[in-house]
Amino acid sequence: MGLFSKEGTLKVLLFGFILGVLFWGGFNTAMEATNQESFCISCHEMEENVYQEYTETIHYSNRTGVRATCPDCHVPKEWVHKIVRKIKASNELYHKMLGTIDTPEKFESKRLQLATNEWKRMLKTDSRECRNCHEFDSMDFDKQEERSADRHDEAIENGWTCIQCHKGIAHELPAGYDPADDTPGVEEEESDD
């Protein structure tokens, strides 16, 4: 019985199928393991800096008990977008090995750059991860404070996205950041005074 016999072909196909299932299962298991908050804060750089800030926000603890974890905000849900994000995030492993932000001082010196990179990503995706939980169509503006409802109406009219107004919602704003530089509508409000 040679490799190209009917029986040999079936064995190769069966072996290939089993190998494919094992690879796919292992890949998905690894993907999900790296998509947990416990993984995100397994690096002391994240646990000691941004995670501590996050635990003081509405996204961590609130009246409804709904918590947004690190991956909810920083990793897309859709598979293709998730893979792309994971590949780009592998750069963080490189910088982990280099020790780029391994002390609070180093982290603070890079905070504005890191935040700006994340804000650009969110702007480019129309705040896709925010919209997993927050959609204008689902908002009841009558239950919002008047200022919030007015700003959300303005955002809809102007095609703004969440991150344009909500920087610093889950983490401290970096030193050197001036909200007036890029917050929509600020120029108009200031000129009305």
C-alpha positions as CSV (number, residue, x, y, z in Angstrom):
1,M,0.0,0.0,0.0
2,G,1.7,3.2,-1.2
3,L,1.2,6.7,-0.1
4,F,-1.0,7.4,-3.1
5,S,-3.4,4.5,-2.6
6,K,-6.9,5.1,-1.5
7,E,-6.1,4.1,2.1
8,G,-2.9,6.2,2.1
9,T,-4.8,9.3,0.9
10,L,-7.5,8.8,3.5
11,K,-4.8,8.5,6.3
12,V,-3.1,11.7,5.1
13,L,-6.4,13.6,4.9
14,L,-7.4,12.4,8.4
15,F,-4.0,13.3,9.8
16,G,-4.2,16.7,8.1
17,F,-7.7,17.2,9.5
18,I,-6.7,16.3,13.1
19,L,-3.6,18.5,12.8
20,G,-5.8,21.4,11.6
21,V,-8.3,21.0,14.4
22,L,-5.5,20.9,17.0
23,F,-3.8,24.0,15.5
24,W,-7.1,25.9,15.2
25,G,-8.1,24.9,18.8
26,G,-4.7,25.9,20.2
27,F,-4.7,29.2,18.2
28,N,-8.2,30.1,19.5
29,T,-7.3,29.1,23.0
30,A,-4.2,31.3,23.0
31,M,-6.2,34.2,21.4
32,E,-8.8,34.0,24.1
33,A,-6.2,33.7,26.9
34,T,-4.6,36.9,25.7
35,N,-8.0,38.6,25.6
36,Q,-8.5,38.5,29.4
37,E,-8.0,41.3,31.8
38,S,-5.8,39.0,33.9
39,F,-3.4,38.7,30.9
40,C,-3.4,42.5,30.3
41,I,-2.3,43.2,33.9
42,S,0.1,40.4,34.1
43,C,2.8,43.0,33.1
44,H,3.6,45.2,36.0
45,E,3.8,48.2,33.6
46,M,0.0,47.9,33.1
47,E,-0.9,46.8,36.6
48,E,0.9,49.6,38.3
49,N,0.0,52.4,36.0
50,V,-3.2,52.4,33.8
51,Y,-5.0,49.6,35.6
52,Q,-4.9,51.4,38.9
53,E,-6.4,54.5,37.3
54,Y,-9.1,52.4,35.6
55,T,-10.2,50.9,38.9
56,E,-11.3,54.4,40.0
57,T,-13.6,54.9,37.0
58,I,-17.2,54.3,36.1
59,H,-16.1,51.6,33.7
60,Y,-14.8,49.5,36.6
61,S,-17.5,50.1,39.3
62,N,-20.9,51.6,38.8
63,R,-24.5,51.4,39.9
64,T,-25.5,48.7,37.4
65,G,-22.5,46.4,37.9
66,V,-21.6,46.4,34.3
67,R,-17.8,46.4,33.9
68,A,-15.8,47.1,30.8
69,T,-12.5,45.3,31.0
70,C,-9.2,46.1,29.2
71,P,-10.0,44.0,26.1
72,D,-13.5,45.4,25.9
73,C,-12.0,48.8,25.1
74,H,-8.7,47.9,23.4
75,V,-9.5,44.7,21.4
76,P,-12.1,44.5,18.6
77,K,-14.7,41.8,18.9
78,E,-14.8,40.9,15.1
79,W,-12.3,38.2,14.3
80,V,-10.4,39.9,11.4
81,H,-10.1,43.2,13.3
82,K,-9.1,41.3,16.4
83,I,-6.3,39.5,14.5
84,V,-5.0,42.7,13.1
85,R,-5.0,44.4,16.5
86,K,-3.2,41.4,18.1
87,I,-0.5,41.5,15.4
88,K,0.0,45.3,16.0
89,A,0.0,44.8,19.7
90,S,2.9,42.4,19.4
91,N,5.0,45.6,19.3
92,E,4.2,45.8,23.0
93,L,6.1,42.6,23.6
94,Y,9.1,44.0,21.9
95,H,9.0,47.1,24.1
96,K,8.4,44.9,27.2
97,M,11.7,43.1,26.4
98,L,13.5,46.5,25.8
99,G,12.1,47.8,29.1
100,T,10.7,50.9,27.4
101,I,8.1,51.7,30.1
102,D,9.2,49.4,32.9
103,T,9.2,52.1,35.6
104,P,6.5,54.7,36.5
105,E,8.9,57.4,35.3
106,K,9.5,55.8,31.9
107,F,5.8,55.2,31.6
108,E,4.9,58.8,32.3
109,S,7.5,60.1,29.8
110,K,5.8,58.0,27.1
111,R,2.2,58.4,28.3
112,L,1.3,61.2,25.8
113,Q,2.7,59.3,22.9
114,L,1.0,56.0,24.0
115,A,-2.4,57.8,24.5
116,T,-2.1,59.7,21.2
117,N,-1.5,56.4,19.4
118,E,-4.6,54.8,21.0
119,W,-6.7,57.9,20.4
120,K,-5.7,57.8,16.7
121,R,-6.6,54.1,16.5
122,M,-10.0,54.8,18.0
123,L,-10.7,57.8,15.8
124,K,-9.8,55.7,12.7
125,T,-12.2,53.0,13.7
126,D,-15.0,55.4,14.7
127,S,-14.6,54.3,18.3
128,R,-15.7,50.8,17.4
129,E,-15.0,49.3,20.8
130,C,-16.9,52.0,22.6
131,R,-19.8,51.3,20.3
132,N,-20.0,47.7,21.5
133,C,-21.8,49.1,24.5
134,H,-22.6,52.7,23.6
135,E,-24.7,53.5,20.6
136,F,-26.4,56.9,19.9
137,D,-29.5,55.0,18.7
138,S,-29.8,53.3,22.1
139,M,-29.4,56.5,24.2
140,D,-32.4,58.0,25.8
141,F,-31.5,61.7,25.8
142,D,-34.4,62.5,28.1
143,K,-32.7,60.5,30.9
144,Q,-29.3,62.2,30.4
145,E,-28.3,65.5,32.0
146,E,-29.2,68.4,29.6
147,R,-25.5,69.2,28.8
148,S,-24.8,65.5,27.9
149,A,-27.9,65.2,25.8
150,D,-27.0,68.5,24.0
151,R,-23.4,67.3,23.3
152,H,-24.6,63.9,22.1
153,D,-27.0,65.6,19.7
154,E,-24.2,67.9,18.5
155,A,-22.0,64.8,18.0
156,I,-24.6,63.1,15.9
157,E,-25.1,66.2,13.8
158,N,-21.4,66.7,13.2
159,G,-20.4,63.0,12.8
160,W,-18.1,63.0,15.8
161,T,-17.0,59.8,17.4
162,C,-16.8,58.9,21.1
163,I,-13.0,59.4,21.6
164,Q,-13.2,63.0,20.3
165,C,-14.9,64.0,23.5
166,H,-14.3,61.2,26.0
167,K,-10.5,61.1,26.3
168,G,-9.6,60.4,29.9
169,I,-12.8,58.5,30.6
170,A,-10.9,55.4,31.9
171,H,-7.3,56.7,32.3
172,E,-5.7,59.9,33.4
173,L,-5.0,62.4,30.7
174,P,-1.2,62.6,30.0
175,A,0.8,65.6,31.1
176,G,1.1,68.1,28.2
177,Y,-2.3,67.2,26.7
178,D,-4.6,70.2,26.2
179,P,-8.2,69.2,25.5
180,A,-8.8,72.5,23.7
181,D,-6.3,71.3,21.0
182,D,-8.6,68.6,19.7
183,T,-12.0,68.5,21.5
184,P,-14.8,69.1,19.0
185,G,-16.8,72.3,19.6
186,V,-14.4,73.8,22.1
187,E,-13.4,76.6,19.8
188,E,-17.0,77.5,19.1
189,E,-17.9,77.5,22.9
190,E,-14.8,79.7,23.7
191,S,-15.6,82.2,20.9
192,D,-19.2,82.6,22.3
193,D,-17.9,84.0,25.6
